[in-house]
Amino acid sequence: MGYTCFEIEETEGVAHVRLSRPDAYNTMIPAFWSELPEIVDELSDAGRVRAVVLSSTGKHFCAGMDLAVFTGGSGDGGSERRELGRERAALRINVLHLQRAFTSFEEARMPVLAAIQGGCIGGGVDMVTAADCRYATEDAFFCIQEINIGMTADVGTLQRLPKLIPDGVVRELAYTGRRMPAAEALQHGLVNQVFADQDAMLSGVHEIAAEIASKSPLAIHGTKETILYTRDHTVEDSLKYIAAWQTGMFQPTDMAESFTAKAEGRDTDFDDLGSIRRGL
């Protein structure tokens, strides 16, 4: 299937999803918000890939929200005039729709690795903070652009970024709208690694994705679920959660394969997660 905003390749258990509107700095037009969760949900539900690399094309990773999303092109039901309360309620539903595009990264059964070059601006920051890991080129920078255009960021940055870097740093970035360069992002732990250029970054990130893909996909799924749960819960609650997860999900098959492969001096051969179906 062809997409307006993305290109997709799958190789040896890794899906490479690329933002593909470089001439427009990969701004997020209305189609973006439907295509991205559709892609991520399909990859997760099919269970045939074990890691996703999210990258971009052109000078900048993403310049944020396209003007069309602010001026009636956001799928809010058209230009029909409604009573103010109904209009505001419809807007809330639309914001939740936008938020869900990035929440799909967290709901995916496999890790999502973001490879960032150039500017990661506004909605781009919302997007990458939902990824499992972030990597950047030396020329990359991050900017909470919303404050510079008179609004409060509302698609995930202010909710996820404080879980990733120090609170005071988040506040400074959110209040000033200044650019955080890649070196500073690395210093504060927003990115895992900084590469000299995009080619080196993609090579390095694909190597990491391949390493993830070599592990038991069920164990990776459980690890991701547990980390995300722990982020938002107490240690006590999280220990109870992993106990319940292991009781229901852990089986010795993949562990046995790990030991056997090591004894036989070969690579492991784990089953894919397998497909699931949403709804009835």
Phi, psi and omega in degrees: 000138180270146180236154179283323190249353188220154168237146184227136172228145177234127181217120173049050174084003180239128175261131177252111180254120183244132167293133194232034176238063187296326182294336178255019181055029176056038175296156187268092178281169182309320181298329180307317190287340174266323184291317186298307179295330177297316179295310183294318179297319180295317179297318180292314184292325181291328176069020184263344176245157188241356174201152178237130172255123177255116179227188184217181182230154176086195186292322185238145177299307179194130180266011174092199186295135174282149182304330183300331180291331180274346189241036171100359180260026187258010178076034184266014175101007175102191187263008180304131179278132181233162172305145191304316180299319179292323178296316180293323178296321177294322178297319178302316179299321180293320177298319177297324176298315178296316180300322185295335178303321182269329175299336178301331177298316182289328181280345180296147183280354179234159179292149175244122181249121182264129179247112195245125175239149177062216184280134171239099198238139174056244180301336176298324177291316174308317184293308188286336177291342177275349179285162179287320181217153180231141179226151186218158170272164182299332182270003182288152172211159182237138182214123173278084191290337187306319182296334180284346178244016172083028178221168176262131178302135188222015183241016172135336184302311185287345178267325186261324184300322178295344175276351187250325184225167183304144184303315182298325179291318177302313183298317179299313180297318184287328181278327185261333184071019180285165178274134172257113180288165185303320182298319178290322177299322177293317180303320183269357177087012177290324176244151181281327186201149176244133182247158183297321182206179186292322179299315179296321179296312182297321177298314181293319181290322177295327176295318177294317179298321178295322177297316176298317182295341180279349181272170176299121181295331177290320178293323176295316179302313179296322179295315179296314178303316185291319179298315180295320178296316182296326179306324189249010183223169178287165176300316181299312179297322183290324176295320177295323181295313180292328176297317178292320179299311182297322179300322183269327191252332186288129173227150186282357187302309183290325177296318178297319178296322178299313181293318181294316180298319179295318180295326182269359178066038180230170176287152177289156180225086182268146173293148172295166176296331182087160186279152172232164180236130178280139178079198183272000000 
